[in-house]
């Protein structure tokens, strides 16, 4: 394994880092495997922060700007740590036309934050995506991995409230 200075970029050594290094080795440190490696890193860490992107750039001997550019080009990569619970609303054409924007606006107003952000308490993140491929069920919202087809703002809010309340009960 090359000396990559993971401590220099703010990463602590843990199992995830070992798994990431193994994935990079599997791809033989090839620059053209960047997209697959970013996918692996996000699966392991949940998001791609600056230190992780810098680490990957060092391992692949790519400029940090290139790695960051790829990570920001694809909207499926998250550059900030998501909240404990994640809501993603599809904004593909079918979903948008059938009311996805109203769902997003309702969530923003109810929880006082904007798309792409996480609530101050870190409990909820709201993301939008271009298309999830379920156009026949438009509009679609995904709440903690569960897709709600033909979603209404009320239905999505109810699901979010249920999840947040259950988390409160578990925390007690």
BATI-361091 format. One record per atom (N, C-alpha, C): x, y, z. Coordinates in steps of 0.05 Angstrom, whole numbers, plus 5000, padded with zeros to 4 digits. Example, Ala and Ser with C-alpha at 12.3 -4.5 7.8 and 13.67 -1.06 7.14 Angstrom:
<lumses>
526448865156;524649105156;526449345156;525749555142;527349795143;525850015157;
</lumses>
This chain:
<lumses>
501749765000;500050005000;501850255000;501350444982;502950684982;502450855006;504451015013;504151195036;502351425026;499951435036;498051645026;497551865047;498651825071;498352035091;495452075099;493951865105;491151895112;490852075136;492752075155;492452265178;492852555169;494352595148;494852865138;492252985126;490452815117;487952915105;485652895125;486152825150;484152825170;482452565173;483452345163;482052095165;483251925187;481651805203;482751615223;482551335211;484451165219;484450895208;482250735222;480550625206;478450445216;477850245195;475950075200;475249855182;474449965154;472950185155;472050295129;474350375111;476350495124;478750585108;480150345096;480350125111;481549885101;479949775077;477349775080;475549675058;475849855033;476050115037;476450295015;479050245001;481150215017;483850155005;483749894990;482349695000;482149434986;480749474960;478649634959;477149684934;478949824914;480550014923;482350154905;484449964894;485549794912;487449594903;486149414881;483649334886;482249154868;482149284840;481849554840;481749694814;484649774805;486649674819;489449704812;490250004810;489150164827;489850454829;489350594802;487550494786;487050614760;485350864762;486151064749;484751324749;481951294738;481651124718;479051094705;477050934722;477850854746;476050714765;474950914786;475451174782;474651374801;471651354809;469951334789;467051334795;466351094813;467350864807;466750624823;467950664851;470250784853;471550824879;469951024896;468951234883;467251424897;464651294907;463551124891;461150974900;461750804925;463950664924;464750504947;465250674971;466550894968;467151074991;464551175003;462651254986;460051354997;458551125011;458650885000;457250665013;458450615041;461150645043;462450595069;462050825089;462151075080;462151305098;459451445098;457751405078;455151535077;455251805063;457551915059;457952165045;460952195038;461552385022;464252435013;465252705023;466552715045;467452975055;470153045042;471153285048;473553385035;475953195041;476253105066;478552945073;478452675058;476152565054;475852315039;476552355010;475552564998;476152624970;479152674966;480352814985;483252864983;484852604985;483952435003;485252175006;485052004980;482751994968;482351854943;484151974921;484352234920;485952364900;488952284903;489852274928;492652194933;493151904925;491251724932;491551444924;491651404894;489951544880;489751514851;491651704836;493051874851;494852064839;493352244818;491052334827;489452524811;489352794826;489153014811;488753264824;486253274841;486353384865;483953394882;481553534867;482253724850;480053864835;478653674816;480053484805;478753284787;476853104803;477753004826;476152834842;473652984852;474053224861;471853394871;469953444848;470953504824;469253554801;467553324794;468553084795;466952844789;464852804811;465652844836;463752804858;461553004857;462053244849;459953454848;458253434822;459353314801;457853294776;455453114779;455752894793;453652694797;452052754822;449552804819;447952884842;447352654862;448152414856;447752194875;449852194897;452052344893;454052364914;453352584934;453652524959;453152714981;455752814992;456053074993;458653195003;458453275032;456053265044;455753325072;454453085086;455053055111;453952835126;450852875127;449452665118;446552685119;445452655148;443052735152;441752705178;441252415184;440352365208;439652095217;437551975199;435752135189;433552055171;433752215145;433352075122;433652205097;431152185080;430352415069;428052435051;429152525024;428552375003;429352444976;426752464959;426452684945;424152714928;425052714899;423752554883;424352534855;423352784841;425152914825;424353144810;424553094780;424352844772;424252774743;421752904732;421552914706;419353054693;416652964702;416152704702;413552604710;412952684739;414852654757;414352714785;413953014789;415553174775;415353464777;412553554768;411753454745;409053534734;406853444752;407153224767;405053124784;405253224813;406953414819;406853544845;409253504863;411553414853;413853374871;414753634884;414653854870;415554104881;413854184905;411254124904;409554184927;410354014952;411153764947;412053594969;414553714981;416453794965;418953904975;418354164990;416854334979;416154594992;414754545019;413054355020;411654295045;413554195067;415354025059;417453925078;419154155088;420054325069;421754555076;420354735096;417754795091;416254965110;415854835137;415054585136;414454445161;416854425180;419254365168;421554315185;423654545184;422954765170;424555005169;427454965160;427654835137;430254805124;429854775094;431954785078;431754775049;432854505038;431954445014;433054205000;436054215000;437253985002;440153965003;441354015030;439654075050;440554135077;439653925097;440753955121;439953785144;438953975166;436953885180;435854045202;438154095222;437854315237;439854385257;440454165277;438454015284;438853795304;440053545291;440453545265;441653315251;439853075248;437253115252;435452895251;434352835223;434253045205;432953005180;434453155157;434853015135;435953135111;433953115089;433953315071;432153325048;433753355023;433453165005;434853174979;432853144957;433653244934;432153194909;433953044890;432752894873;434252744853;432752774826;434152724805;433052764779;430852554771;431452304775;429452094768;430151834782;428151704793;428651444806;427651214789;426551284766;425651074747;423050944754;421351084769;418750984776;416551174767;416851264742;415151484732;412151414732;411451164730;408651084730;407351134758;408951164778;407951204805;408351494814;408951674796;409451954802;407152084817;407852274835;410552344844;411552154866;414152124867;415451934885;417152074906;417051974930;418752074952;419951824965;422351844974;423651624988;424351715016;423251585036;423651655064;425151415077;427551475085;429251265097;429251005081;429551035054;429750795037;427150685028;424850775039;422250675031;420950865011;420450754987;419250924966;416250954970;415251194968;412451254970;411651344942;410151174928;409151244901;406451394903;405951554883;403551724882;403251884908;405551984916;405752114942;404252384943;403252454966;402052714971;403752844993;403753114994;405153245016;404353145043;401853105047;400753015073;401852735080;401852555061;402752285065;405752275072;407352435058;410152445063;410752565091;409352775098;409652895124;408952695146;406752555142;405952355162;408152145166;409252045144;411451845146;413851965161;414652205154;416852335168;416352365197;414052465204;413352495233;413352225248;412352015235;412351755247;415251655253;416951695233;419751615237;421151775258;420752035258;421952205278;420952145306;418352095309;417252025335;418351755344;418551555327;419551295334;422451325343;423951495331;426751545339;426951665366;425051845373;424951965399;424451755421;422551585415;421751365434;424151185438;425551115417;427950935420;430151065436;430351335434;432451475448;432051485478;429551445487;428851465515;429851235531;
</lumses>
